[in-house]
Amino acid sequence: MNRLTELSELKELARLGPDPEATDRQHAKGKLTARERIDLLLDKGSFAEIEQLRRHRATGFGLEAKRPYTDGVITGWGMVEGRTVFVYAHDFRIFGGALGEAHATKIHKIMDMAIAAGAPLVSLNDGAGARIQEGVSALAGYGGIFQRNTKASGVIPQISVMLGPCAGGAAYSPALTDFVFMVRETSQMFITGPDVVKAVTGEEITQNGLGGADVHGGTSGVAHFVYDDEETCLAEVRYLLSMLPSNNRELPPVTTGEDPADRPGDALLDLVPTDGNRSYDIRAVIEELVDDGDCLEVHAAWAPNLVVALARLDGQVVGVVANQPRAMAGVLDIEASEKGARFVQFCDSFNIPLVTLIDVPGFLPGVDQEHEGIIRRGAKLLYAYCNATVPRISLILRKAYGGAYIVMDSRSIGADIALAWPTNEIAVMGAEGAAGVVFRREIAAAADPEAMRAQKIDEYKRELVHPYYAAERGLVDDVIDPRETRATLIRSLAMLRTKDADLPRRKHGNPPQ
């Protein structure tokens, strides 16, 4: 046989994979094949595959008679909007996507290449865990993946896309990456499956009930993004990549658009009620401020009292952190603090400026919060902000009370520019509560306690809670007209673009856990 013909046939065999029935079974589950997924993720015709003809060398349990090309994982690189991205994709049609020694070595190689090239890594996960027939060699393969995930952390963006099952130790690789995408009904993640849970605890639960997309998107916080189908999911992965730098030595890509930098925000006057007790949707405020009202919210269903999102201001990518008055009045609790801390750390790792919108009544009180560690876990957000060296702008929309005000990137913990609207109230606590503490004796001794309470509340507001108290003391750089917010943010970001702030020399910090 002609050598070129032989090569062509081998590559075609590797490309097609196992028999057509395996592909039909994959499609019958509502799932695409690994190559179909790669085609959706990358620019058309840009994929360059490596080790397509790799086969395992394991023996025993019938493995020596079954040695398919690729060994169940497709690896290579391609382009997303013209920029290099590395990718590996489990092929569930081969060994159920289970990881063996050769399979793992291919993944190790593509991860090493991504780190060396300084380009994002996307994993398309659809595998049944370690290949049991290969024993400890398969487990060691996962160890190599985890080690490289950690090495790449904060160096290149790492995105895990869950498109099928991911069980046992395999679930720790996605947990080590920057973002996790999941698809409803077809993707699950758990350390121990329903059968083990039932055997150990007696609890009966389905795979989706235990570790489905909505569980991890809204309850555990493991998944950052959840979608109904693979096509939408992979399109959103492309969108996320378009907003990220290739590595930690680059700035995020800048675009040009038609949304004027000085566009007035008249709608903001109606979106945010002046009455601090009335709720509103902070997402509408964000959309009014950013370019073309377009943003990508992260962890939308988890800890909804804090909104974190990527967006653009005059073409420059920014990370937005904002209290959500519509959920729990925008208080900070354990989950919101951890959500914000993780996002702030990511933005700081990849040179994405931070814009913080503040309307926070404080930390959530309660026995459960205290017993579950609100002190150490709330401190994660504080640590992340204090440690961040990217440009940081904070804006107080309405109230900013107590320790939550300090934690939400106040000037005192290093915000480069601290702004406020004329409706802002910065205080240790709300005037009603403060008056009850400071003037409790006068109120108790008064002939009309309620009238005295109202008088003292008004007095406290005039003295300490008026909008200009913080500005008079230099804790706010400027009190601005809400309609000028977008223009002010853009001017401030332009000034801070060349910011150079180094942390003290150290191996690494020891953040609260």
C-alpha positions in Angstrom: 0.0 0.0 0.0 1.2 3.5 -0.9 2.5 5.2 2.3 0.5 8.3 1.7 -2.6 6.3 1.2 -2.0 4.4 4.4 -1.5 7.6 6.3 -4.7 9.0 4.9 -6.7 5.9 5.8 -5.3 5.9 9.4 -6.1 9.5 9.9 -9.6 9.0 8.5 -10.1 6.0 10.9 -9.0 8.2 13.8 -11.2 11.0 12.8 -14.3 8.9 12.4 -13.8 7.1 15.6 -15.5 3.8 16.5 -18.5 2.4 14.6 -21.3 4.7 13.5 -23.6 3.2 16.2 -21.4 4.8 18.9 -22.0 8.2 17.3 -25.7 7.5 17.0 -25.8 6.6 20.7 -24.1 9.9 21.6 -26.6 11.9 19.5 -29.5 10.0 21.0 -28.5 11.3 24.5 -28.7 14.8 23.1 -24.9 15.1 23.0 -22.5 16.1 20.3 -19.3 14.2 19.5 -16.0 15.5 20.6 -15.0 16.7 17.1 -18.4 18.4 16.6 -17.9 20.3 19.8 -14.4 21.4 18.8 -15.8 22.6 15.5 -18.3 24.8 17.4 -15.7 26.2 19.8 -13.0 27.1 17.3 -12.9 29.3 14.2 -13.7 27.3 11.2 -10.9 25.2 9.8 -8.4 26.4 12.5 -8.0 23.2 14.5 -4.6 21.6 14.5 -4.7 18.2 16.2 -1.7 16.5 17.9 -1.2 12.8 18.7 -4.1 11.8 16.7 -2.6 8.3 16.2 -1.8 7.7 19.9 -2.8 4.3 21.3 -2.5 2.8 24.7 -0.1 0.0 25.6 -2.0 -1.5 28.5 -2.6 -5.2 28.7 -5.0 -7.3 30.7 -8.8 -7.4 31.0 -9.0 -7.5 27.2 -7.4 -4.1 26.7 -4.7 -5.4 24.4 -7.5 -6.4 21.9 -9.0 -2.9 21.9 -6.5 -0.1 21.0 -8.4 2.7 19.2 -6.6 5.7 17.8 -6.7 8.9 20.0 -7.3 6.7 23.1 -10.5 8.6 23.8 -9.3 12.2 23.9 -8.7 14.7 21.1 -6.0 17.3 21.8 -4.7 20.3 19.8 -5.1 24.0 19.3 -7.0 26.5 17.1 -8.3 30.0 17.0 -11.2 31.8 18.7 -11.7 35.1 16.9 -8.2 34.9 15.6 -6.4 34.2 18.9 -4.8 30.9 19.8 -6.6 28.6 22.2 -5.6 25.1 23.3 -8.2 22.4 23.8 -8.7 18.8 24.8 -12.0 17.0 24.4 -13.0 13.6 25.8 -14.5 11.2 23.3 -17.2 9.4 25.2 -17.6 6.9 22.3 -14.1 5.4 23.2 -13.9 3.8 26.6 -16.7 6.1 27.8 -14.1 8.9 27.8 -12.4 7.2 30.7 -8.8 8.3 31.4 -5.9 5.9 31.1 -2.2 6.4 31.0 -1.9 7.3 27.3 -5.0 9.4 27.5 -3.6 11.4 30.5 -0.2 11.8 28.8 -1.9 13.5 25.8 -3.7 15.9 28.2 -0.5 16.6 30.1 1.3 17.5 26.8 -1.4 19.9 25.6 -1.5 21.6 29.0 2.3 22.0 29.0 2.0 23.5 25.5 -0.7 26.0 26.6 1.4 27.2 29.5 4.5 27.5 27.4 2.7 29.3 24.6 0.8 31.6 27.0 -2.6 30.8 25.6 -6.0 29.8 27.2 -6.8 26.2 27.8 -10.4 24.8 27.3 -11.3 21.3 28.4 -14.4 19.7 26.9 -15.3 17.2 29.6 -17.4 14.1 28.9 -15.8 11.1 30.6 -16.5 8.3 33.0 -13.5 8.9 35.3 -10.4 6.8 35.7 -10.0 3.7 33.4 -10.4 1.0 36.0 -8.6 -1.6 34.0 -5.3 0.4 34.1 -5.4 0.8 37.9 -3.1 3.2 39.6 -1.6 4.4 36.3 -4.9 6.1 35.6 -5.0 7.7 39.0 -1.5 9.0 38.6 -2.6 10.6 35.3 -5.2 12.7 37.2 -2.5 13.8 39.6 -0.5 15.2 36.6 -3.5 17.1 35.4 -4.2 18.6 38.9 -0.5 19.7 39.2 -0.7 21.4 35.8 -4.0 23.1 36.6 -2.4 24.6 39.7 0.8 25.6 37.8 -1.4 27.4 35.1 -3.6 29.1 37.7 -3.3 32.9 37.3 -1.0 32.4 34.3 -3.4 31.4 31.5 -7.2 31.4 31.6 -8.5 27.8 32.2 -12.1 27.0 31.2 -13.8 23.7 31.9 -16.9 22.8 29.9 -18.9 20.0 31.4 -20.8 18.1 28.6 -21.3 14.8 30.2 -20.6 13.0 33.5 -17.6 13.9 35.7 -17.3 11.8 38.8 -14.8 11.0 41.5 -11.4 12.6 41.6 -11.9 13.8 38.0 -14.2 16.6 39.3 -11.3 18.3 41.0 -9.7 19.4 37.7 -12.7 21.6 36.8 -12.7 22.9 40.4 -9.2 24.1 40.0 -9.9 26.1 36.8 -11.2 29.6 36.4 -14.6 29.0 35.0 -17.0 26.0 34.8 -19.7 25.7 32.2 -22.5 23.1 32.4 -25.4 22.0 30.2 -28.7 21.0 31.8 -29.8 17.4 31.8 -26.6 16.0 30.1 -23.8 17.1 32.5 -23.2 16.1 36.1 -20.4 16.5 38.6 -20.0 14.7 41.9 -17.4 13.0 44.1 -19.5 10.0 44.9 -22.5 9.0 42.8 -26.1 8.3 43.8 -25.4 4.6 44.4 -22.6 5.2 46.8 -24.7 7.9 48.6 -27.5 5.5 49.0 -25.3 2.8 50.3 -23.6 5.0 52.9 -26.3 7.4 54.0 -29.5 5.7 52.8 -30.5 8.8 50.8 -32.0 8.3 47.3 -31.3 10.9 44.7 -30.9 11.1 40.9 -27.6 12.0 39.2 -29.1 15.5 38.2 -30.5 15.9 41.7 -27.0 15.2 43.2 -24.8 17.0 40.8 -26.7 18.4 37.8 -26.2 21.8 36.2 -28.8 23.7 38.2 -27.5 22.2 41.5 -24.0 23.4 40.8 -25.2 26.7 39.3 -27.5 27.7 42.1 -26.7 25.7 45.2 -23.1 24.7 45.4 -21.6 27.5 43.3 -19.3 25.0 41.5 -20.7 26.0 38.0 -20.3 29.6 36.9 -22.5 29.3 33.8 -25.4 27.0 33.0 -27.1 26.6 29.6 -29.8 24.5 28.0 -27.9 23.1 25.1 -24.3 22.5 23.9 -24.5 25.0 21.0 -25.4 27.9 23.2 -22.9 26.8 25.9 -20.0 26.7 23.4 -21.0 30.0 21.9 -20.8 31.6 25.3 -17.4 30.1 25.9 -16.2 31.9 22.8 -17.8 35.1 24.1 -16.0 34.8 27.4 -12.7 34.1 25.6 -13.2 37.3 23.6 -13.1 39.3 26.8 -10.0 37.7 28.3 -6.3 38.2 27.7 -4.3 35.2 26.5 -2.2 35.2 29.6 -1.3 37.2 32.7 1.3 39.3 30.8 -1.2 40.8 28.4 -4.0 43.2 28.8 -7.6 42.2 27.8 -8.4 42.9 24.2 -9.8 46.4 23.5 -12.6 46.9 21.0 -14.1 49.9 19.3 -17.8 50.5 19.3 -20.4 53.2 18.7 -21.5 53.8 22.2 -20.2 57.3 23.1 -17.9 57.5 26.1 -19.8 60.7 27.3 -23.3 59.2 26.8 -25.5 60.7 29.6 -27.3 58.3 31.9 -30.6 60.0 32.5 -32.3 56.7 33.1 -30.2 56.2 36.2 -32.2 58.8 38.0 -35.3 56.6 37.7 -33.6 53.2 38.1 -32.3 53.8 41.6 -34.9 55.0 44.2 -33.6 57.6 46.6 -35.5 55.8 49.4 -32.9 53.4 50.8 -35.6 50.9 51.8 -36.9 50.4 48.2 -35.3 47.7 46.1 -34.2 47.8 42.5 -32.3 45.6 40.1 -28.6 46.5 40.0 -28.4 44.7 36.6 -30.3 47.5 35.0 -27.8 50.0 36.4 -24.9 48.0 35.1 -26.5 47.7 31.7 -27.1 51.5 31.6 -23.4 52.1 32.4 -21.5 49.7 30.1 -21.0 49.7 26.4 -24.2 48.8 24.5 -25.8 47.4 27.7 -23.8 44.2 27.2 -22.3 42.2 30.0 -21.5 38.6 30.9 -22.8 37.8 34.4 -20.8 35.2 36.3 -22.5 32.9 38.9 -25.9 34.4 38.0 -27.9 31.9 40.0 -25.6 31.5 43.1 -25.4 34.1 45.9 -27.7 36.5 44.0 -27.3 39.3 46.6 -24.0 40.1 44.9 -23.7 40.5 41.1 -20.3 40.0 39.4 -19.9 40.4 35.6 -17.5 41.1 32.8 -18.3 44.1 30.6 -16.7 46.9 28.6 -16.4 50.6 29.2 -15.3 52.5 26.1 -14.0 49.2 24.7 -12.0 48.3 27.7 -12.9 45.1 29.6 -13.8 45.6 33.3 -14.9 43.4 36.1 -18.0 44.7 37.8 -18.8 43.8 41.5 -22.2 45.1 42.7 -24.5 44.6 45.6 -28.0 43.5 44.5 -30.8 45.3 46.6 -33.3 43.0 44.9 -32.0 40.0 46.7 -31.7 40.0 50.5 -31.4 43.8 50.3 -27.9 43.4 49.0 -26.3 42.3 52.3 -23.0 40.4 52.3 -23.1 36.9 53.5 -20.8 33.9 53.3 -21.7 32.9 49.8 -21.6 36.4 48.4 -18.3 37.1 50.0 -16.7 33.9 48.5 -18.3 34.7 45.1 -16.9 38.2 45.1 -13.5 37.2 46.4 -13.0 34.6 43.6 -14.0 37.0 40.9 -11.8 39.8 42.3 -8.8 37.4 42.4 -9.5 36.3 38.8 -9.7 39.9 37.5 -6.5 40.8 39.3 -4.7 37.8 37.9 -5.5 38.8 34.3 -5.2 42.6 34.4 -8.9 43.4 34.4 -9.8 46.7 36.1 -12.4 46.5 38.8 -15.5 48.7 39.2 -17.4 48.2 42.4 -21.0 49.5 42.8 -22.0 49.8 46.5 -25.4 49.7 48.0 -24.9 47.5 51.1 -26.7 47.6 54.5 -24.1 45.4 56.1 -23.2 41.7 56.7 -26.0 39.3 57.2 -26.6 38.7 60.9 -27.5 35.3 62.3 -26.4 32.3 64.3 -25.9 30.2 61.2 -23.7 32.8 59.5 -21.5 33.1 62.6 -21.2 29.4 63.2 -20.4 28.7 59.6 -17.5 31.1 59.6 -18.7 34.5 58.3 -15.6 36.1 59.9 -13.0 34.0 58.1 -15.0 33.5 54.9 -16.2 37.1 54.7 -12.5 38.1 55.1 -11.8 36.4 51.8 -13.4 39.3 49.9 -11.5 41.8 52.0 -8.2 40.0 51.3 -8.9 39.8 47.6 -9.5 43.5 47.3 -6.5 44.5 49.5 -4.3 42.2 47.4 -5.5 43.5 44.0 -3.1 45.7 42.1 -5.3 46.4 39.0 -7.1 49.7 38.7 -9.9 49.9 41.2 -12.8 52.3 41.2 -15.6 52.2 43.7 -19.0 54.1 43.5 -21.5 54.4 46.4 -25.0 54.6 45.0 -27.0 54.8 48.2 -26.1 53.2 51.5 -22.8 51.8 52.7 -23.0 50.7 56.3 -20.5 49.1 58.7 -17.8 46.6 57.9 -19.5 45.8 54.6 -18.7 49.4 53.4 -15.0 48.9 54.2 -14.9 45.4 52.5 -16.6 46.6 49.3 -13.4 48.3 48.0 -13.6 51.5 50.1 -10.9 54.1 49.8 -9.4 52.9 53.1 -8.5 49.5 51.7 -6.9 50.8 48.5 -9.5 51.9 45.9 -7.7 54.2 43.5 -10.8 56.3 42.9 -13.7 56.5 45.3 -16.9 58.1 44.0 -20.4 58.6 45.4 -23.8 59.8 44.2 -25.5 62.6 46.2 -27.9 60.0 47.6 -25.1 58.2 49.4 -25.2 57.4 53.1 -21.9 56.1 54.7 -22.1 55.2 58.4 -21.4 52.6 61.0 -25.0 51.6 60.8 -28.4 53.1 59.7 -29.6 56.2 61.4 -32.5 54.4 63.1 -30.3 51.8 64.7 -27.5 54.2 65.6 -29.9 56.7 67.3 -31.3 53.8 69.3 -27.8 53.0 70.6 -26.3 56.5 71.0 -29.4 58.2 72.5 -31.1 55.3 74.2 -31.0 57.0 77.6 -32.5 60.3 76.3 -35.2 58.3 74.4 -36.1 56.2 77.4 -36.3 59.2 79.8 -38.4 61.4 77.4 -42.1 62.0 78.0 -42.7 61.0 74.4 -40.1 58.4 73.5 -41.2 58.0 69.9 -41.0 61.8 69.2 -37.6 61.9 70.9 -36.4 58.9 68.8 -37.5 60.7 65.6 -35.7 63.8 66.7 -32.5 62.0 67.4 -32.6 60.0 64.2 -32.9 63.4 62.3 -30.0 64.8 64.4 -27.8 61.8 63.7 -28.5 62.0 59.9 -27.7 65.8 59.9 -24.4 65.3 61.7 -23.0 62.0 60.3 -25.0 60.5 57.5 -25.3 63.4 55.0 -23.9 62.8 51.5 -20.8 65.0 52.0 -19.5 63.8 55.3 -17.1 61.3 53.7 -16.1 63.8 51.0 -15.2 66.4 53.6 -12.8 63.9 55.2 -11.2 62.7 51.9 -12.8 59.2 52.0 -14.7 60.0 48.8 -12.8 61.7 45.9 -15.9 63.2 44.3 -19.6 63.3 44.7 -21.0 63.1 41.1 -24.2 63.6 39.2 -25.5 60.1 38.5 -26.0 61.0 34.9 -22.3 61.5 34.5 -21.3 58.2 35.9 -20.4 56.4 32.7 -18.2 59.3 31.5 -16.5 59.6 34.9 -15.7 55.9 35.1 -14.2 56.0 31.6 -12.1 59.0 32.3 -10.9 57.4 35.5 -10.0 54.1 33.9 -8.1 55.9 31.2 -6.0 57.7 33.8 -5.4 54.4 35.7 -4.4 52.4 32.6 -0.7 52.8 33.4 -1.1 52.1 37.1 1.9 50.3 38.5 1.5 48.9 42.0 3.7 46.1 43.4 3.0 44.0 46.4 5.8 43.2 48.9 8.2 40.4 47.8 6.9 37.1 49.1 6.4 33.5 48.0 2.6 33.9 48.3 0.1 35.2 50.7 -2.0 33.1 53.1 -5.6 34.1 52.5 -8.3 33.2 54.9 -9.9 29.9 54.2 
